[in-house]
Amino acid sequence: MLRSSLPKYQNTWDPAVVLNFLREWKNKDITLRKLNQKLVTLLALATGQRLQTLALIEITHIYKSEIEINIAVPQRIKTSGKDRSQPFFHLPFLNSDPEVCVARVILTYLEKTENLRGSETSLILTSKMPYRKASTQTLSRWIKIILEESGIDVHKFSAHSTRHAATSAAKRKGLNMDSIRLSAGWSRDSRMFAQVYNRPLLSDQTFAEAVLTC
């Protein structure tokens, strides 16, 4: 009998560490390279989605309202199938924390790339000429740079770990499971989150220290 695969990570990192780092990168002042890295990392955390999905976002499917930005991804993805909804992201404007507001970062990004993209409709472009659609591998490399500069151990955690970190953080903060599954692209009956993605925070404190210190 085949055994189910073990989770890749036994624990995860706190998104607050990365968010605190990115707050220092002012949206209007940073280079396109850094804006790319910031945008992709925030999108990964804000949606809990795979990088393959983020790479498929097109500007023609981005819709702005007074309170949020909505993004549809109609293209076929890994989880596409009968009775499964395609990804649709609700990204609210975070007025109290504008530097890590992914909706605002998207607007800044669209403004900075307006004269660079030509006929390219993919949201996320490469950082150098000729500007074209950024690949999933490029997105992964950008996120890994942010994780490493934030102090996350990239020898242990890959860019894909943003999915673990985001969904685990949402659960810790009390978000209901239906909302987590919907955002991450799991079916209602999926046990993927419980079996693979719901990880405790990584801690430098040992069991002995936890027991013996007050």
For each residue, the residues with C-beta under 8 A, 3 or more apart:
1:
2:
3:
4: 195
5:
6:
7: 10 195 196 197 199
8: 160 196
9: 12 156 157 161 164 199
10: 7 199
11: 199 200 201 202 203
12: 9 157 161 164 165 168 199 200 201 202
13: 17 18 147 152 157 161 165 201 202
14: 17 165 169 201 202
15: 18 19 45 165 166 169
16: 19 20
17: 13 14 20 21 150 151 152
18: 13 15 21 22 41 45 146 147 150 152
19: 15 16 22 23 45 100
20: 16 17 23 24 150
21: 17 18 24 25 146 149 150 151
22: 18 19 25 38 41 42 99 100 146 150
23: 19 20 97 99 100
24: 20 21 99
25: 21 22 30 34 38 99
26: 29 30 99
27: 30 35 38 98 99 104 105 108
28: 108
29: 26
30: 25 26 27 34 35 38
31: 34 35
32: 35 36 112 113 116 127
33: 36 37 127
34: 25 30 31 37 38
35: 27 30 31 32 38 39 105 108 109 112
36: 32 33 39 40 109 124 125 126 127 134 142
37: 33 34 40 41 142 143 145 146
38: 22 25 27 30 34 35 41 42 105 146
39: 35 36 42 43 102 105 106 109 124
40: 36 37 43 44 51 54 124 139 142 143
41: 18 22 37 38 44 45 142 143 146 147 162
42: 22 38 39 45 46 100 102 105
43: 39 40 46 47 49 54 57 102
44: 40 41 47 48 49 51 54 143 159 162 163 166
45: 15 18 19 41 42 48 162 165 166
46: 42 43 89 91 102 166
47: 43 44 53 54 87 89 91 166 183 184
48: 44 45 163 166 167 170 180 183 184 185
49: 43 44 53 54 87 89 163 183 184 185
50: 53 54 77 78 160 163 185
51: 40 44 54 55 136 139 140 143 159 160
52: 55 56 77 78 136
53: 47 49 50 56 57 73 77 78 87 185
54: 40 43 44 47 49 50 51 57 124 139
55: 51 52 122 124 133 134 135 136 139
56: 52 53 73 75 77 122
57: 43 53 54 61 62 71 73 122 123 124
58: 61 62 121 122 123
59: 62 110 117 121 122 123
60: 121
61: 57 58 71 72 73 74
62: 57 58 59 69 70 71 106 110 123
63: 69 70 71 72
64: 69 70 107
65: 68 69 70
66:
67: 92 93
68: 65 90 91 92 93 103
69: 62 63 64 65 89 91 93 103 106 107
70: 62 63 64 65 88 89 90 91
71: 57 61 62 63 87 88 89 91
72: 61 63 86 87 88
73: 53 56 57 61 77 86 87 88 89
74: 61 86
75: 56
76: 80
77: 50 52 53 56 73 80 86 87 185
78: 50 52 53
79: 84 185 186
80: 76 77 84 86
81: 84
82:
83: 187
84: 79 80 81 185 187
85: 88 182
86: 72 73 74 77 80
87: 47 49 53 71 72 73 77 185
88: 70 71 72 73 85
89: 46 47 49 69 70 71 73 183
90: 68 70
91: 46 47 68 69 70 71 102 103 106
92: 67 68 103
93: 67 68 69 101 103 104
94: 97 98 100 101 103 104
95: 98 101
96:
97: 23 94 100 101
98: 27 94 95 101 104
99: 22 23 24 25 26 27
100: 19 22 23 42 94 97
101: 93 94 95 97 98 104 105
102: 39 42 43 46 91 105 106
103: 68 69 91 92 93 94 106 107
104: 27 93 94 98 101 107 108
105: 27 35 38 39 42 101 102 108 109
106: 39 62 69 91 102 103 109 110 123
107: 64 69 103 104 110 111
108: 27 28 35 104 105 111 112
109: 35 36 39 105 106 112 113 123
110: 59 62 106 107 113 114 123
111: 107 108 114
112: 32 35 108 109 116
113: 32 109 110 116 117 125 131
114: 110 111 117
115:
116: 32 112 113 125 131
117: 59 113 114 120 121 125 131
118: 131
119:
120: 117 125 131 132 133
121: 58 59 60 117
122: 55 56 57 58 59 125 132 133 134
123: 57 58 59 62 106 109 110
124: 36 39 40 54 55 57 133 134 139
125: 36 113 116 117 120 122 131 132 133 134
126: 36 130 131 132 133 134 138
127: 32 33 36
128: 131
129:
130: 126
131: 113 116 117 118 120 125 126 128
132: 120 122 125 126
133: 55 120 122 124 125 126
134: 36 55 122 124 125 126 138 139
135: 55 138 139
136: 51 52 55 139 140
137: 140 141
138: 126 134 135 141 142
139: 40 51 54 55 124 134 135 136 142 143 159
140: 51 136 137 143 144 158 159 160
141: 137 138 144 145 159
142: 36 37 40 41 138 139 145 146 159
143: 37 40 41 44 51 139 140 146 147 159 162
144: 140 141 147 148 154 158 159
145: 37 141 142 148 149
146: 18 21 22 37 38 41 142 143 149 150
147: 13 18 41 143 144 150 152 154 157 159 161
148: 144 145 151 152 154
149: 21 145 146
150: 17 18 20 21 22 146 147
151: 17 21 148
152: 13 17 18 147 148 157
153: 156 157
154: 144 147 148 157 158
155:
156: 9 153
157: 9 12 13 147 152 153 154 161
158: 140 144 154 161
159: 44 51 139 140 141 142 143 144 147 162
160: 8 50 51 140 163 164
161: 9 12 13 147 157 158 164 165
162: 41 44 45 143 159 165 166
163: 44 48 49 50 160 166 167 184 197
164: 9 12 160 161 167 168 196 197 199
165: 12 13 14 15 45 161 162 168 169
166: 15 44 45 46 47 48 162 163 169 170 184
167: 48 163 164 170 171 180 184 193 197 198
168: 12 164 165 171 172 197 198 199 200 201
169: 14 15 165 166 172 173
170: 48 166 167 173 175 179 180 183
171: 167 168 174 175 177 180 193 198
172: 168 169
173: 169 170
174: 171
175: 170 171 179 180
176: 179 180
177: 171 180 181 193
178: 181 182 188
179: 170 175 176 182 183
180: 48 167 170 171 175 176 177 183 184 186 193
181: 177 178 184 185 186 187 188 190 193
182: 85 178 179 185
183: 47 48 49 89 170 179 180
184: 47 48 49 163 166 167 180 181 193 197
185: 48 49 50 53 77 79 84 87 181 182
186: 79 180 181 190 192 193
187: 83 84 181 190
188: 178 181
189:
190: 181 186 187 193
191: 194 195
192: 186 195 196 197
193: 167 171 177 180 181 184 186 190 196 197 198
194: 191 198
195: 4 7 191 192
196: 7 8 164 192 193
197: 7 163 164 167 168 184 192 193
198: 167 168 171 193 194
199: 7 9 10 11 12 164 168
200: 11 12 168 203
201: 11 12 13 14 168
202: 11 12 13 14
203: 11 200
204:
205: 209 210
206: 209 210
207: 210 211
208: 211 212
209: 205 206 212 213
210: 205 206 207 213
211: 207 208
212: 208 209
213: 209 210
214:
